[in-house]
Amino acid sequence: MRVIGSGFGRTGTLSLKAALQQLGFDPCYHMVELIKLRGHPKKWLAIARGQPRDWRALFAGFEATVDFPACLFYADLLREFPDAKVVHTVRNKQDWYRSTYETIYQSRTVFPRWLRRASGFIGGLIEMTDTLIWNGVFEGRFEEPQRAQQIFDEYTAKVRETVPPERLLVYDVREGWAPLCRFLGVPIPATPFPNVNDRASMLRQLRTLRWLTRVAPWLLGALIVAAIVVIAR
């Protein structure tokens, strides 16, 4: 592990992931990897429940990590990987709150209860994020904008206090390549800085997913009825 991202989700973490991988810090762990990698949701759920953590086994093969939930353990990771550098992504706290509330916070309600009960994967993922993020870091008060934004500021202050200055870059992805490459000691690419996972595209994805989860029972019911009709002929 060479780079540890300590910034909250919705501070440009997916763009930073793409940038780090382009710079050679590849692969970079992110919530999207957690969902895709077999066994990782269960491992994070175990961490959320307080079980022992084997960071080297969890991040085996990864050179960097950003985003929730790994960012919450930046201090542990810094001790485990003493040569790593920390990139702390930030943005305007009002914009961050609005973006987070409209996207990843709402993703908790995308899946209906029947699907959460039926799918151990989805239910476990929601339990993990609730335990570590919404009820953990944000004390179950994320719907209170002032408190959530206060926690956002306090978290950045804690990162500054915890990480040695020479190993820390507090960074807004809108600054582009220069400060990031200077901090990591790598050349600046000729290509534009990545800009991925913007709010509008994520809102479209959430709307589509919400529609699919609501229409699925009706489709399943229609298929069952059709099968019964065919069998009864």
MOZIPE-V874088 format. One record per residue. N is the residue number from 1. RES is the residue in three letters. SS is DSSP state (2 for helix, 1 for strand, 0 for the rest). Layout:
N;RES;SS
N;RES;SS
//
This chain:
1;MET;0
2;ARG;0
3;VAL;1
4;ILE;1
5;GLY;1
6;SER;0
7;GLY;0
8;PHE;0
9;GLY;0
10;ARG;0
11;THR;0
12;GLY;0
13;THR;2
14;LEU;2
15;SER;2
16;LEU;2
17;LYS;2
18;ALA;2
19;ALA;2
20;LEU;2
21;GLN;2
22;GLN;2
23;LEU;0
24;GLY;0
25;PHE;0
26;ASP;0
27;PRO;0
28;CYS;1
29;TYR;1
30;HIS;0
31;MET;2
32;VAL;2
33;GLU;2
34;LEU;2
35;ILE;2
36;LYS;2
37;LEU;0
38;ARG;0
39;GLY;0
40;HIS;2
41;PRO;2
42;LYS;2
43;LYS;2
44;TRP;2
45;LEU;2
46;ALA;2
47;ILE;2
48;ALA;2
49;ARG;0
50;GLY;0
51;GLN;0
52;PRO;0
53;ARG;0
54;ASP;0
55;TRP;2
56;ARG;2
57;ALA;2
58;LEU;2
59;PHE;0
60;ALA;0
61;GLY;0
62;PHE;0
63;GLU;0
64;ALA;1
65;THR;1
66;VAL;0
67;ASP;0
68;PHE;0
69;PRO;0
70;ALA;2
71;CYS;2
72;LEU;2
73;PHE;2
74;TYR;2
75;ALA;2
76;ASP;2
77;LEU;2
78;LEU;2
79;ARG;2
80;GLU;2
81;PHE;0
82;PRO;0
83;ASP;0
84;ALA;0
85;LYS;1
86;VAL;1
87;VAL;1
88;HIS;1
89;THR;1
90;VAL;0
91;ARG;0
92;ASN;0
93;LYS;2
94;GLN;2
95;ASP;2
96;TRP;2
97;TYR;2
98;ARG;2
99;SER;2
100;THR;2
101;TYR;2
102;GLU;2
103;THR;0
104;ILE;0
105;TYR;0
106;GLN;2
107;SER;2
108;ARG;2
109;THR;2
110;VAL;0
111;PHE;0
112;PRO;0
113;ARG;2
114;TRP;2
115;LEU;2
116;ARG;2
117;ARG;2
118;ALA;2
119;SER;0
120;GLY;2
121;PHE;2
122;ILE;2
123;GLY;2
124;GLY;2
125;LEU;2
126;ILE;2
127;GLU;2
128;MET;2
129;THR;2
130;ASP;2
131;THR;2
132;LEU;2
133;ILE;2
134;TRP;2
135;ASN;2
136;GLY;2
137;VAL;2
138;PHE;0
139;GLU;0
140;GLY;0
141;ARG;0
142;PHE;0
143;GLU;0
144;GLU;0
145;PRO;2
146;GLN;2
147;ARG;2
148;ALA;2
149;GLN;2
150;GLN;2
151;ILE;2
152;PHE;2
153;ASP;2
154;GLU;2
155;TYR;2
156;THR;2
157;ALA;2
158;LYS;2
159;VAL;2
160;ARG;2
161;GLU;2
162;THR;2
163;VAL;0
164;PRO;0
165;PRO;2
166;GLU;2
167;ARG;2
168;LEU;1
169;LEU;1
170;VAL;1
171;TYR;1
172;ASP;0
173;VAL;2
174;ARG;2
175;GLU;2
176;GLY;0
177;TRP;2
178;ALA;2
179;PRO;2
180;LEU;2
181;CYS;2
182;ARG;2
183;PHE;2
184;LEU;2
185;GLY;0
186;VAL;0
187;PRO;0
188;ILE;0
189;PRO;0
190;ALA;0
191;THR;0
192;PRO;0
193;PHE;0
194;PRO;0
195;ASN;0
196;VAL;0
197;ASN;0
198;ASP;0
199;ARG;2
200;ALA;2
201;SER;2
202;MET;2
203;LEU;2
204;ARG;2
205;GLN;2
206;LEU;2
207;ARG;2
208;THR;2
209;LEU;2
210;ARG;2
211;TRP;2
212;LEU;2
213;THR;2
214;ARG;2
215;VAL;2
216;ALA;2
217;PRO;2
218;TRP;2
219;LEU;2
220;LEU;2
221;GLY;2
222;ALA;2
223;LEU;2
224;ILE;2
225;VAL;2
226;ALA;2
227;ALA;2
228;ILE;2
229;VAL;2
230;VAL;2
231;ILE;2
232;ALA;2
233;ARG;0
//
